[in-house]
Amino acid sequence: MIKICLYLKEDPDSRSTKKILECSRVPAMGEFIDFEYNLYRVFLVCHQPYNNGYEASVAALKTSWDSCESLLHSQEKTCQTH
């Protein structure tokens, strides 16, 4: 497992919320993340974050479940809350 710093945004204009996760891999840009019963889509991945305690910094934007639920079921869940 590796540590990542996940920055979550509720909408494009909101401030991000920082979460620390342990994952099996770094999520890719465009990938969907199921976090605390909400769906987020990754829009930025930095593999060389400022804090060397993390493998990467990842930013994700909250997304509607309606059109994305079938895509989520087809992907392996990779992250667990730390």
Phi and psi restraints in degrees (value plus and minus 20) as a CYANA .aco file:
   2 ILE   PHI    -142.4  -102.4
   2 ILE   PSI     138.1   178.1
   3 LYS   PHI    -119.1   -79.1
   3 LYS   PSI     118.0   158.0
   4 ILE   PHI    -148.7  -108.7
   4 ILE   PSI     137.4   177.4
   5 CYS   PHI    -125.1   -85.1
   5 CYS   PSI      96.0   136.0
   6 LEU   PHI    -125.5   -85.5
   6 LEU   PSI     104.1   144.1
   7 TYR   PHI    -125.3   -85.3
   7 TYR   PSI      95.0   135.0
   8 LEU   PHI    -124.0   -84.0
   8 LEU   PSI     114.4   154.4
   9 LYS   PHI    -138.2   -98.2
   9 LYS   PSI     113.4   153.4
  10 GLU   PHI     -94.7   -54.7
  10 GLU   PSI     -53.5   -13.5
  11 ASP   PHI    -173.4  -133.4
  11 ASP   PSI     147.1   187.1
  12 PRO   PHI     -77.8   -37.8
  12 PRO   PSI     -47.6    -7.6
  13 ASP   PHI    -114.9   -74.9
  13 ASP   PSI     -25.2    14.8
  14 SER   PHI    -103.8   -63.8
  14 SER   PSI     141.3   181.3
  15 ARG   PHI     -96.3   -56.3
  15 ARG   PSI     128.8   168.8
  16 SER   PHI    -103.9   -63.9
  16 SER   PSI     133.7   173.7
  17 THR   PHI    -129.0   -89.0
  17 THR   PSI     110.0   150.0
  18 LYS   PHI    -110.6   -70.6
  18 LYS   PSI     110.9   150.9
  19 LYS   PHI    -152.5  -112.5
  19 LYS   PSI     125.2   165.2
  20 ILE   PHI    -125.0   -85.0
  20 ILE   PSI     106.4   146.4
  21 LEU   PHI    -145.8  -105.8
  21 LEU   PSI     131.5   171.5
  22 GLU   PHI    -125.2   -85.2
  22 GLU   PSI     106.5   146.5
  23 CYS   PHI    -150.0  -110.0
  23 CYS   PSI     140.9   180.9
  24 SER   PHI     -99.5   -59.5
  24 SER   PSI     -41.7    -1.7
  25 ARG   PHI    -179.2  -139.2
  25 ARG   PSI     147.7   187.7
  26 VAL   PHI    -100.5   -60.5
  26 VAL   PSI     107.1   147.1
  27 PRO   PHI     -81.5   -41.5
  27 PRO   PSI     130.8   170.8
  28 ALA   PHI    -114.2   -74.2
  28 ALA   PSI     137.7   177.7
  29 MET   PHI     -80.1   -40.1
  29 MET   PSI     116.2   156.2
  30 GLY   PHI      68.2   108.2
  30 GLY   PSI     -31.2     8.8
  31 GLU   PHI     -94.5   -54.5
  31 GLU   PSI     130.1   170.1
  32 PHE   PHI    -114.4   -74.4
  32 PHE   PSI     120.9   160.9
  33 ILE   PHI    -143.5  -103.5
  33 ILE   PSI     109.6   149.6
  34 ASP   PHI    -114.6   -74.6
  34 ASP   PSI      89.4   129.4
  35 PHE   PHI    -151.3  -111.3
  35 PHE   PSI      98.9   138.9
  36 GLU   PHI      30.8    70.8
  36 GLU   PSI      28.4    68.4
  37 TYR   PHI      44.9    84.9
  37 TYR   PSI       0.9    40.9
  38 ASN   PHI    -144.8  -104.8
  38 ASN   PSI     131.2   171.2
  39 LEU   PHI    -124.1   -84.1
  39 LEU   PSI     110.2   150.2
  40 TYR   PHI    -146.9  -106.9
  40 TYR   PSI     128.5   168.5
  41 ARG   PHI    -135.8   -95.8
  41 ARG   PSI     108.9   148.9
  42 VAL   PHI     -89.3   -49.3
  42 VAL   PSI     108.7   148.7
  43 PHE   PHI    -141.0  -101.0
  43 PHE   PSI     -26.2    13.8
  44 LEU   PHI    -173.9  -133.9
  44 LEU   PSI     114.5   154.5
  45 VAL   PHI    -152.4  -112.4
  45 VAL   PSI     104.7   144.7
  46 CYS   PHI    -135.2   -95.2
  46 CYS   PSI      92.3   132.3
  47 HIS   PHI    -103.0   -63.0
  47 HIS   PSI     -26.3    13.7
  48 GLN   PHI    -146.4  -106.4
  48 GLN   PSI      53.1    93.1
  49 PRO   PHI     -90.1   -50.1
  49 PRO   PSI     143.1   183.1
  50 TYR   PHI     -82.2   -42.2
  50 TYR   PSI     -56.7   -16.7
  51 ASN   PHI    -111.2   -71.2
  51 ASN   PSI      97.2   137.2
  52 ASN   PHI     -96.5   -56.5
  52 ASN   PSI     -16.5    23.5
  53 GLY   PHI    -100.8   -60.8
  53 GLY   PSI     -27.4    12.6
  54 TYR   PHI    -136.1   -96.1
  54 TYR   PSI     128.4   168.4
  55 GLU   PHI     -93.4   -53.4
  55 GLU   PSI     -55.1   -15.1
  56 ALA   PHI    -180.7  -140.7
  56 ALA   PSI     139.4   179.4
  57 SER   PHI    -128.4   -88.4
  57 SER   PSI     114.1   154.1
  58 VAL   PHI    -150.7  -110.7
  58 VAL   PSI     112.1   152.1
  59 ALA   PHI    -131.3   -91.3
  59 ALA   PSI     116.6   156.6
  60 ALA   PHI    -160.2  -120.2
  60 ALA   PSI     126.5   166.5
  61 LEU   PHI    -131.4   -91.4
  61 LEU   PSI     114.9   154.9
  62 LYS   PHI     -79.6   -39.6
  62 LYS   PSI     117.9   157.9
  63 THR   PHI    -151.6  -111.6
  63 THR   PSI     131.0   171.0
  64 SER   PHI     -89.5   -49.5
  64 SER   PSI     120.4   160.4
  65 TRP   PHI     -92.1   -52.1
  65 TRP   PSI     -49.1    -9.1
  66 ASP   PHI     -69.9   -29.9
  66 ASP   PSI     -71.8   -31.8
  67 SER   PHI    -114.2   -74.2
  67 SER   PSI     -25.8    14.2
  68 CYS   PHI    -134.4   -94.4
  68 CYS   PSI     -26.7    13.3
  69 GLU   PHI     -79.6   -39.6
  69 GLU   PSI     -60.5   -20.5
  70 SER   PHI     -86.6   -46.6
  70 SER   PSI     -54.1   -14.1
  71 LEU   PHI     -86.7   -46.7
  71 LEU   PSI     -58.9   -18.9
  72 LEU   PHI     -82.9   -42.9
  72 LEU   PSI     -62.0   -22.0
  73 HIS   PHI     -85.2   -45.2
  73 HIS   PSI     -44.3    -4.3
  74 SER   PHI    -104.7   -64.7
  74 SER   PSI     -30.3     9.7
  75 GLN   PHI    -124.6   -84.6
  75 GLN   PSI     128.4   168.4
  76 GLU   PHI     -95.8   -55.8
  76 GLU   PSI     115.3   155.3
  77 LYS   PHI     -95.2   -55.2
  77 LYS   PSI     110.7   150.7
  78 THR   PHI    -135.7   -95.7
  78 THR   PSI     -36.0     4.0
  79 CYS   PHI    -137.0   -97.0
  79 CYS   PSI     129.0   169.0
  80 GLN   PHI    -150.1  -110.1
  80 GLN   PSI     123.5   163.5
  81 THR   PHI     -84.5   -44.5
  81 THR   PSI     118.0   158.0
